[in-house]
C-alpha cells in the first residue's frame, strides 16, 4: 500500500524508483580500491555497453549530467577552435552557456522552443565554418522535443575533424539510441531519468576520437579529465571516490532492463507517449512538440484551456501524484507529463483519470 507521505513522481526527473532498486543501494559498503569494486565496475561496463549499443568505454561519474557537459566542453574543444551548439530549449541553451563559461568560442543554431533541429541546419553551418564539435541534446526535457540524431550524425561525420557530442539525459533507456551504429562520439546521460535510479550518477560513452582529441587539449580540468577517467577505467576503477551505492542499484536495474529487453523498453515508452497524445486530444489540448518530433519519455502539453497549473498540481497531489507545471519560459503555458523509466501503462492511465477529474471542475 502506498505510503501517505509519498507521492508517485510524474515529473521528468527524478522519476519514481522501484523499492527493490532503492533496496539495492543498502548493500554493505565496499572500498573503491578493492577487488569487489573492480568486479562491480567490470560488470557495469559490460551491461552499460550492451544498453548504449557501443563497444566504446563508458565513464562513470559521481555527478549530475551537467558535470559531463563541462567535461565534454573542456576535453573536446581545442584552444582557438569553435564549438557549435544546437539550442531549442532550457537545457540545450544551458549547455552552450557551460561551454562559454569554460572559455570556449561558441556558435549557436537556435530554434524556437518546441521546434526540432534538422540535419539541413547543421549542414549549412558546417559548410560555412569549421567546428571542433557539434553539441546537441537528443531529447529536450523542457519542451518534449526529440531531435533526429541519426540524421544529424550522418551530416556531422562528413566532416572528419568534427566530433558529435550528444546529451542523452532524458532519452537514454527510454528512446531508441544506437551509439555505434549512429556514429555518436560521446553520449552522456545521468541516472535519474529513464534509467529510473536515484540522482547522483552520470555516464558517458567515449569513442577513441574523443580520447585522441583530449590529448590535444592542455587545460582539461581535474575532475572531468577524460584521460584520467580512461586510465582508471582501464583498471576497472575511477580516479576519485565513485557513487558505490548507486552503482549497486545500477547493477540490479540493468539486469531488470535486460529481462524486459531494450527494444521492448523503447516500445513501452512509445506506447505511453501515444496514449498521452490520445488523452491530450480528448481533453481538448495539443502537444507542444510538432508531429514527428514528440519525445517518447516526456510530453509537454499546451495549456490551451488556461487552467491554473498550481491548482492542478495541488489537486493531483491529493491523489498521491507529484505533477509538473511546465519549465522556464513556457511554465504554465504548458505542463509536462513524464512517462519514463519503470512507469507502467496502468499508472499513466490512473494519472489521466485524475487529470480528467480535475478538468471537470474547470
N, C-alpha and C positions, 0 to 999 in steps of 0.2 A: 504494500500500500504506500502511496506517495506521502512523503513527509510533509507536514503542514508548512514547514519553513522553506521547502524547496519548490522553486518554480521551474518547470521544464523550459529550457532555453530554446527559443525560436529566433534567436539573434544570430547574425553572421560571425560569430566568434567572440568569446569562447563558446563552443557548442556543447550540447549535452554529452556527457561521458558516461558510459555504462558502468554500473557498480563493480563488475569484475575487472574492468580496466583500472578503475580507481584503486581497487584492492591490490592489483599487481605492483603498484608503487610501494607497497608496505613490506616487500621482501627485506630480509636482513641486508644492511648496508655492506658494501664491499669496497675495498681500496681501489682507486682508479689506476694504480700501477701493479695490480695483482693479476695473476693468471686468469682468475674468474672474470675480471673485467675484460681482458683481451679476448676471451671466448665470447662474452656478450657482444663486444664490438664487432667481432668477426661474423657472428650470427646476423647482426643487424645489417652489416654490409651486404651480405648475400640476399637477405629479404628485401632490403631497400632497392637494390639494383633490379630485382625482379619486378617491383611495382613502378619504378621510374622507367622501366624498359630500357635499361642502359647497361653498358659494360664499363662505364666510367666510374671513377671514385665518387662516393657520396660522403661529403663532410658532415659532421655532426657538431653543432654549436650550442652551448648554453646561452641562448639569446632569443630575442624575437627575430622574425624575418627581417625587420628593419636593420638589424646588425649586419645581415648578409647583403642588404642593399649597399651599405657602406663598404663592406669587403669587396663587392663587385666593382664599385666605382674606384676604389683605391688600387686594386690589383690589375685591372684590365684596361686602364686608360693611361697611356704614356704621357710624359711631360710634353707639353706643347701640342698635343693632339686633341681632337674633339670627340665628344660623345653625343649621339642622337637619342633623345628620349621621346617616346610616344606618350602623350598625356591626354587623357579624356575623362578624368575623374579625380577624386581626392588623393588616392594612393599613387597613381601613376605620376601625378604632379608632384607629390611629396618626394618620390624617388629622384626626380630631376633636381629638386631642392637639395637633397643629400649630396648629389654629385657636385653641385655648385659649392656647397659648404665644405667640400673636400678639395676645393681649388681647381676643379675641372672646368673646361670650357664646354658649355652645354648649348646645343641647339635643340629646339622642341618642335615636333609636329603636334599641334594642339587641335583637338576636335571638341565640339560642344559635348557637355555631359549627356550621356545617353546614346552617343554615336560610337561606332567602331572605327578602328583604323583599317585601311585597306592596303594590300601589297603595292598598289599603284602609287599611293602616297609615299611609301618607303622607297620605291624605285626612283621616283622623281628626286627625292632628297639625296640619294646615294649617287645619282648621276651628276649632281651639282657639286658635291663636296665629299672629301674623304673623311670617314669616321672610324675611330678605333673600335667602336662598339655601337650596337643598337640595343637600347633597353626598352622592353615592352612588358606590360602587365597582361598576362593571359586572360585573367578574369577580374574585371574591375569591380571590387566588392561594393563600392559606393553607388554604382549605377546598375548593377546586374547585367553588364555587357561582357560578352566573351569575344575576344579578338581572334581572327583567323591565323593562328600562329604557324601552322604548317605552310600556308601560302606565303606569309611574311618571311619565313625562314628560307624558302626557295629563292626569294629575291636577295636576301642578305648574303647567301652563300655564292652568289655570282661575283661577289667582291671578296677576294681571298683574304685580305688583311683585316676584315671587319668581323668582330665577334658578335654573336647573338646571345644576349643575356635576358632571361625570362623570369619574371616573378610569377610563380605558380601557387601563391599562398592560398587562394580560395578556389583553385581548380584541382590541385593535386589530390588524387584518390576520389574525386567527385566528377571529373570531366575527362574525356579522352586526352591522354598525354603520352606521346611516344618520343622520348628524348632522343634516342639514337636515330630512329627512322626519320625524324623530322629535322635532324641536324642541329639540335639546340646545344650550344656550347656550355651554358650554365643555366640550370633550372633551380631556383631557390624557393623554399617554402618554409612553413612553420607548423607547429603541432596542433594548434587549437581550432582548425577549420575542419575540412572534410576528413582529415586523419582521425578526428574525434578523440584527441588526447587533451589533457590539461595544457595550458600555455607554458612556455619557457624553453622550448627546444626548437632550433631551426636546422634546416637541412639544405644541402646544395650539391647537385651533381656538377662535376667539373671535368671538361674534356682536356686532353693533352694540350690543345691550343690555348686554353686558359692558363695552364701552368707555364707554358712557354712564354706567354705574354707577361706573366707576373715576374719572370726573370729579367725582363727589360724595364721594370718599374723600380725605381730606387726607394721611394717612400711608400711602402705598402701598409704602414701602420704596424701595430703589435698584435692586438687580439685577433684580428681577422687577416693575418698574413697567410695567404694560401699556400705558400711554400712551406711554412712551418706546419700548417694543418696537414699537408700532404706527407711531410716527413714523419709526423706522428702516426698518421693513418696507415702508412706502410707497415707500421709495427702494431697495428690494431690498438691505437691509443689516440689521445688528444693532447695538445700542448699544455692546456690548463684544465682545471677540475671540471669534468662534464656533469650534466644533469642525470646522474645514475638512476634515480627513481623513475624519471620519465623514460629512460632507456629500457628499464624493465617493462614499463607499460607499453612502450612501442613494440617490444618483442612479442608480447601477448597479442596486441592489436593486429600486428602483421600476420600472425597465424590465423586470426579470425578473418582478415581480409582475404587471405589465400583460400580459406574454406568457402567464403562467399564467391570468390572468383572476381578478378579485376574487371573483366568486361561486364559481368553481372552487376557489379557495383556501379559502373558507369551507367548501365541501363536503368537501374533503380533510381538514380539521380535524374535521368531524363524523364522517367515516368512521373516523378514528383514535380519536376518543372512543368510538364504538360498539364498535370492536374491543377497546378497553381494558375496556369494560363486559363484553363477552363473555368475555374472558380472566379477569377478576375473578370472575365467576360460576363459570367452570370450575375455578378454583383454590380454590373454597370460601370466598371472601371476599365483601365487599359494598362498594359505593360509599358514601362519606361523605355526599355531597350527595343530596338526595331526587330521585326521578324527576321530570323536567320542569325541573330547575334544575341540570343537570350541565354543567359547562364543556366547551366544545369544545377547549380548549387545555391544561388540566391536570386530572388526576384525582387526588383524594385517596381512598385505599383504606383501609378499616378493616382493621387487622391482627388479624383475629379468630383467626388461627392462632397468634398470640403469639410469632412468631419474633423473633430479635434483629436489629433493623434495621441495627445496625453490622456484624454478620456478613454480612448480605445485601449491604450496600454494598461490603464488602471482597471478597466473592466476585465480585460483578459488576465491580468494579474490575479483577480479574484477567482478566476477559474483555474489558476495554477500554471499560467504560461507567462514567460517573460518575452515581451514583444519589442520589436524595433520601431523607431519613429522616423526613419529616414536619416540621411547623413549629409553634413556640410550644407552647401548652398541649396540643396533640394530637400532638406529636412522639413517635414510637414506637408510639403507639396507631393512628396512620395512617402511611402513606408516600405520596409523590406520584410519579406518572409524568407528566412533561411531554411532550405530543405537540403541539408548536407550532413555528412558524417554517417552516423548509425541510425538516423531518423527513419522510421518506418512509415509506410503509406497510411496506416491507421492513425498514427499520431498526427500527421498532416491533415487528415480528414477531420479529426477532432478539433484542430485549430480552426479550420474553415467553419465548422458548426458554431464555435464560439464567436467568430467574427460575424457570421450571419445574424446571430442573436443580437450582437451589438448594433449592427447596421439597422435592424428593425426598430431600434429606439431613436434613430436619427430622422 
